[in-house]
Amino acid sequence: MKHDDEELSFPCTECPAGHLTRQYITYFTWLGDELITVPDFPAWICDVCGRREYDLQALNQLTLLLNPNAGKPANKARSISTRTSAKSTRPHPE
């Protein structure tokens, strides 16, 4: 599968000779005791040393999806109500 942004490259941050190009690989991560694999995950990979830098936007989206609270309604913030009493403790000017 060819992606439009494969033509972009950047100097490698690890080695002086390589260039990082965007490729789509299988990403592996642990979720508790389970190994999770994500195919076609975007990463920047050096053509010389093999350094991998994962796409930050894709990592953020994956983190949201793997969040144990994903799909659950958010808890509403409790509002603090201030009750006014009929009897005020402030002295009234006369």
C-alpha positions as CSV (number, residue, x, y, z in Angstrom):
1,M,0.0,0.0,0.0
2,K,1.5,3.3,-1.1
3,H,0.9,6.4,1.0
4,D,1.4,10.0,-0.2
5,D,3.8,11.1,2.5
6,E,6.4,8.3,1.9
7,E,8.4,10.8,-0.2
8,L,9.1,13.0,2.9
9,S,12.4,12.4,4.8
10,F,14.2,14.1,7.6
11,P,17.7,13.8,9.0
12,C,18.0,11.0,11.6
13,T,18.4,12.2,15.2
14,E,20.5,9.1,16.1
15,C,23.0,8.8,13.3
16,P,24.6,11.5,11.0
17,A,24.1,9.6,7.7
18,G,20.5,8.3,7.8
19,H,17.2,9.8,6.9
20,L,13.9,9.2,8.6
21,T,11.1,8.2,6.2
22,R,7.5,7.5,7.1
23,Q,6.6,3.9,6.9
24,Y,3.7,1.8,8.1
25,I,4.6,-1.0,10.4
26,T,3.1,-3.3,13.0
27,Y,3.1,-1.6,16.5
28,F,3.4,-3.7,19.6
29,T,2.5,-2.7,23.1
30,W,1.4,-4.3,26.4
31,L,-1.9,-3.6,28.0
32,G,-1.7,-5.2,31.4
33,D,-0.8,-8.8,30.7
34,E,-2.0,-8.7,27.0
35,L,0.1,-8.0,24.0
36,I,-1.6,-5.6,21.6
37,T,-0.6,-5.4,18.0
38,V,-1.7,-2.6,15.7
39,P,-1.0,-3.2,11.9
40,D,-0.3,-0.3,9.5
41,F,0.9,2.0,12.3
42,P,2.7,5.2,11.1
43,A,6.4,5.5,12.1
44,W,9.5,7.4,11.0
45,I,12.3,4.9,10.4
46,C,15.9,5.6,9.7
47,D,17.2,4.0,6.5
48,V,20.7,3.5,8.0
49,C,20.5,2.7,11.7
50,G,16.8,1.6,11.9
51,R,15.8,4.1,14.6
52,R,12.0,4.3,15.0
53,E,10.0,7.4,16.0
54,Y,6.3,6.7,16.2
55,D,3.9,9.3,14.9
56,L,2.7,11.3,17.9
57,Q,-0.8,11.9,16.6
58,A,-1.3,8.2,16.0
59,L,0.1,7.4,19.5
60,N,-2.3,9.9,21.1
61,Q,-5.3,8.3,19.3
62,L,-4.2,4.8,20.2
63,T,-3.8,5.9,23.9
64,L,-7.4,7.2,23.8
65,L,-8.6,4.0,22.3
66,L,-6.8,1.8,24.8
67,N,-7.9,3.9,27.8
68,P,-9.9,1.7,30.2
69,N,-12.5,4.5,30.4
70,A,-13.0,4.8,26.7
71,G,-16.6,4.7,25.7
72,K,-17.8,5.4,29.2
73,P,-19.7,8.6,30.0
74,A,-17.5,11.2,31.7
75,N,-18.4,11.9,35.3
76,K,-20.1,15.2,35.7
77,A,-18.3,17.7,37.9
78,R,-20.1,18.2,41.1
79,S,-21.3,21.7,41.6
80,I,-21.0,23.3,45.0
81,S,-24.3,25.0,45.9
82,T,-24.2,27.9,48.2
83,R,-27.3,28.1,50.3
84,T,-28.3,31.4,51.8
85,S,-30.1,31.4,55.1
86,A,-32.9,33.7,56.1
87,K,-30.8,34.8,59.0
88,S,-27.6,36.7,58.0
89,T,-24.6,36.8,60.2
90,R,-23.5,40.2,58.8
91,P,-24.5,43.2,60.7
92,H,-26.8,45.5,58.8
93,P,-26.2,49.2,58.6
94,E,-28.8,51.2,60.4
